[in-house]
Amino acid sequence: MTHDKIAMFGTGHLASYVVPGLLRGVEPDRVLLSPRSLQTSRKLALQYDLEVAADNATLVERSTVVLLAVRPFQIEEACAGLPWREDQLVISLCAGVPLETLLNHIAGPRIVRSIPVTAAKFGASPTILFPDDMAAREVIGHWGPVVATDDEAQFESMAVAATFFGWLQKLTGVFHAEIVGSGVPNDSARLLVSQMMAAAGTAVREQPDIDIDDLVQDLCLPGSYTGHGLDVLLEANAFEPWKDAYEAVLAKANSTAD
Ligand SMILES: NC(=O)c1ccc[n+]([C@@H]2O[C@H](COP(=O)([O-])OP(=O)(O)OC[C@H]3O[C@@H](n4cnc5c(N)ncnc54)[C@H](OP(=O)(O)O)[C@@H]3O)[C@@H](O)[C@H]2O)c1
């Protein structure tokens, strides 16, 4: 029996995205699932030909890397009394749970924190990591580009930024509805708005030496439609609520971590 598995500890909503993401670069026989919750665990096992551990102790015993994805309040009960070892790496995906808290519940292994978004399933999740760790990068790199930091406060700020992922999809939906409403077929509109969102990201990523405001200004030539629409947005203070939303989530995250 091999003991070099990558364990998925907690098979809920997040696991149903990160497991297929992991399988983009890892053979199914290296992945071991925790038995709970039984329904998702069995579904994932059947869908991807994966093994389910008999119990959490077996899961930990047979693994070198453990992806921890239980709810924060479940960590203590889930992790207590398990056969943790010093040669293991635990990658906690639990949002808002500081390293210090994790160390109180998991004695022995090296522990890092990471937050992917569900686009991990498609290898497209910008995935944050604290602290930086080569072995962790090898695992989570299958989910998408890794953004690492050795500063836990920076990690929390970036974890909150992961909420943009949902908000940007909402915005994409608004444009999609407008375009469909003007008579464009659904699939054309969907391809257009999704790729436009990706194109905006690519333009920002690929021109790191140019200030983002300058990139926008470059599109707002006199008389341009982009500039005209941007004036309407600025007149309505349309970007302020986005900043308010970020700050509200950051404050909530900081108060939970206290
Ligand atoms: N969902 C996301 O998009 C997302 C994104 C970033 C980070 N996260 C983080 O990921 C973690 C999981 O979130 P989630 O949304 O996937 O929650 P979830 O759907 O509730 O999944 C948690 C899973 O852990 C299982 N579990 C609980 N106690 C266990 C135990 N003692 N042994 C084995 N398994 C146990 C639960 O089983 P039962 O159902 O039987 O309780 C459930 O299957 C959270 O800490 C969250 O902060 C989630």
Ligand as a Chemical Component Dictionary entry (heavy atoms), coordinates in Angstrom:
data_LIG
# 
_chem_comp.id                   LIG 
_chem_comp.type                 NON-POLYMER 
_chem_comp.pdbx_formal_charge   0 
_chem_comp.three_letter_code    LIG 
# 
loop_
_chem_comp_atom.comp_id 
_chem_comp_atom.atom_id 
_chem_comp_atom.alt_atom_id 
_chem_comp_atom.type_symbol 
_chem_comp_atom.charge 
_chem_comp_atom.model_Cartn_x 
_chem_comp_atom.model_Cartn_y 
_chem_comp_atom.model_Cartn_z 
_chem_comp_atom.pdbx_ordinal 
LIG N1  N1  N 0  -16.502 26.908 -1.706 1  
LIG C1  C1  C 0  -15.574 27.723 -2.171 2  
LIG O1  O1  O 0  -15.675 28.225 -3.319 3  
LIG C2  C2  C 0  -14.372 28.072 -1.344 4  
LIG C3  C3  C 0  -13.413 28.973 -1.860 5  
LIG C4  C4  C 0  -12.274 29.234 -1.105 6  
LIG C5  C5  C 0  -12.083 28.623 0.146  7  
LIG N2  N2  N 1  -13.050 27.777 0.622  8  
LIG C6  C6  C 0  -12.801 27.134 1.925  9  
LIG O2  O2  O 0  -12.868 25.731 1.734  10 
LIG C7  C7  C 0  -13.396 25.097 2.905  11 
LIG C8  C8  C 0  -14.535 24.175 2.478  12 
LIG O3  O3  O 0  -15.551 24.993 1.900  13 
LIG P1  P1  P 0  -16.754 24.322 1.100  14 
LIG O4  O4  O 0  -17.526 25.450 0.514  15 
LIG O5  O5  O -1 -16.241 23.245 0.206  16 
LIG O6  O6  O 0  -17.579 23.702 2.334  17 
LIG P2  P2  P 0  -18.493 22.379 2.325  18 
LIG O7  O7  O 0  -19.202 22.252 1.037  19 
LIG O8  O8  O 0  -19.303 22.427 3.593  20 
LIG O9  O9  O 0  -17.431 21.203 2.421  21 
LIG C9  C9  C 0  -16.790 20.866 3.622  22 
LIG C10 C10 C 0  -16.646 19.373 3.594  23 
LIG O10 O10 O 0  -15.882 18.945 4.736  24 
LIG C11 C11 C 0  -16.519 17.774 5.243  25 
LIG N3  N3  N 0  -16.155 17.535 6.642  26 
LIG C12 C12 C 0  -16.594 18.183 7.740  27 
LIG N4  N4  N 0  -16.081 17.630 8.848  28 
LIG C13 C13 C 0  -15.313 16.590 8.444  29 
LIG C14 C14 C 0  -14.556 15.614 9.098  30 
LIG N5  N5  N 0  -14.465 15.563 10.451 31 
LIG N6  N6  N 0  -13.891 14.695 8.361  32 
LIG C15 C15 C 0  -13.971 14.703 7.007  33 
LIG N7  N7  N 0  -14.696 15.602 6.324  34 
LIG C16 C16 C 0  -15.363 16.527 7.028  35 
LIG C17 C17 C 0  -17.982 18.096 5.099  36 
LIG O11 O11 O 0  -18.779 16.934 5.251  37 
LIG P3  P3  P 0  -20.298 17.081 5.790  38 
LIG O12 O12 O 0  -21.063 17.704 4.650  39 
LIG O13 O13 O 0  -20.683 15.710 6.102  40 
LIG O14 O14 O 0  -20.241 18.011 6.997  41 
LIG C18 C18 C 0  -17.990 18.650 3.686  42 
LIG O15 O15 O 0  -17.991 17.630 2.724  43 
LIG C19 C19 C 0  -13.850 26.199 3.836  44 
LIG O16 O16 O 0  -12.939 26.319 4.912  45 
LIG C20 C20 C 0  -13.851 27.457 2.993  46 
LIG O17 O17 O 0  -13.449 28.604 3.721  47 
LIG C21 C21 C 0  -14.178 27.491 -0.093 48 
# 
loop_
_chem_comp_bond.comp_id 
_chem_comp_bond.atom_id_1 
_chem_comp_bond.atom_id_2 
_chem_comp_bond.value_order 
_chem_comp_bond.pdbx_ordinal 
LIG N1  C1  SING 1  
LIG C1  O1  DOUB 2  
LIG C1  C2  SING 3  
LIG C2  C3  SING 4  
LIG C2  C21 DOUB 5  
LIG C3  C4  DOUB 6  
LIG C4  C5  SING 7  
LIG C5  N2  DOUB 8  
LIG N2  C6  SING 9  
LIG N2  C21 SING 10 
LIG C6  O2  SING 11 
LIG C6  C20 SING 12 
LIG O2  C7  SING 13 
LIG C7  C8  SING 14 
LIG C7  C19 SING 15 
LIG C8  O3  SING 16 
LIG O3  P1  SING 17 
LIG P1  O4  DOUB 18 
LIG P1  O5  SING 19 
LIG P1  O6  SING 20 
LIG O6  P2  SING 21 
LIG P2  O7  DOUB 22 
LIG P2  O8  SING 23 
LIG P2  O9  SING 24 
LIG O9  C9  SING 25 
LIG C9  C10 SING 26 
LIG C10 O10 SING 27 
LIG C10 C18 SING 28 
LIG O10 C11 SING 29 
LIG C11 N3  SING 30 
LIG C11 C17 SING 31 
LIG N3  C12 SING 32 
LIG N3  C16 SING 33 
LIG C12 N4  DOUB 34 
LIG N4  C13 SING 35 
LIG C13 C14 SING 36 
LIG C13 C16 DOUB 37 
LIG C14 N5  SING 38 
LIG C14 N6  DOUB 39 
LIG N6  C15 SING 40 
LIG C15 N7  DOUB 41 
LIG N7  C16 SING 42 
LIG C17 O11 SING 43 
LIG C17 C18 SING 44 
LIG O11 P3  SING 45 
LIG P3  O12 DOUB 46 
LIG P3  O13 SING 47 
LIG P3  O14 SING 48 
LIG C18 O15 SING 49 
LIG C19 O16 SING 50 
LIG C19 C20 SING 51 
LIG C20 O17 SING 52 
# 
